[in-house]
Amino acid sequence: IRTNFACDNGERVSLRSFPQQGIAVLERGGQSTELQQQRVGSGFHYSNGQTSVRGKGGEMTLTVGMMAPTQCRAV
């Protein structure tokens, strides 16, 4: 499943999720980052410790390192 997002900070990112394998790949700024699926009550949450995406439906929050979380919406 591939979803493209436009974020409030002007970034455009893409998230490819592979639920059966428990991973997702975040494409951001020409770089691909593999994230592991995390337990969540509803929606989705993937993280590798440094980078995290969490959301539900067409909404997602992207957190990278110490930067402030950015809200993103599916386009």
C-alpha positions in Angstrom: 0.0 0.0 0.0 1.5 3.3 -1.1 0.2 6.7 0.1 1.6 10.1 -0.8 1.4 12.9 1.8 1.8 16.7 1.8 3.0 18.0 5.1 2.5 21.3 6.9 6.2 22.1 6.7 6.1 21.9 2.8 7.6 18.5 2.5 6.1 15.8 0.3 6.6 12.2 1.6 5.5 8.8 0.6 4.8 5.8 2.8 4.7 2.3 1.5 3.3 -0.1 4.1 3.7 -3.9 4.2 1.4 -5.0 7.0 2.1 -8.7 6.6 5.8 -8.1 7.1 5.3 -5.5 9.9 7.3 -2.8 8.1 6.8 0.4 6.2 9.2 2.4 4.0 9.2 6.2 4.3 10.5 8.0 1.2 11.5 11.5 2.2 13.9 13.9 0.5 15.2 11.2 -1.9 16.0 8.8 1.0 14.2 5.6 2.0 13.9 4.7 5.6 12.6 1.3 6.8 10.3 1.5 9.9 9.0 -1.3 12.1 5.3 -1.6 12.9 4.4 -0.6 16.5 1.4 -1.7 18.6 -1.4 0.8 18.4 -5.1 0.7 19.3 -6.3 2.0 16.0 -4.7 3.5 12.9 -1.0 2.9 12.2 2.4 3.6 13.9 5.8 2.8 12.5 9.1 3.7 14.0 12.9 2.9 13.9 13.6 5.0 17.1 14.8 8.0 15.1 11.9 8.4 12.7 8.3 7.8 13.5 5.0 8.0 11.6 1.6 7.7 13.3 -1.8 8.2 11.9 -5.2 7.1 10.9 -7.0 7.3 7.6 -5.5 10.1 5.5 -3.8 11.9 8.4 -0.3 11.3 9.6 2.2 12.8 12.1 5.8 12.6 11.0 8.5 12.9 13.7 12.2 12.9 12.8 14.8 13.1 15.5 14.5 16.3 17.6 12.4 18.2 15.0 8.9 19.2 16.0 6.3 16.7 14.7 4.8 17.7 11.4 1.2 17.0 10.4 0.7 15.5 6.9 -2.3 14.7 4.8 -2.8 12.2 2.0 -2.9 13.7 -1.5 
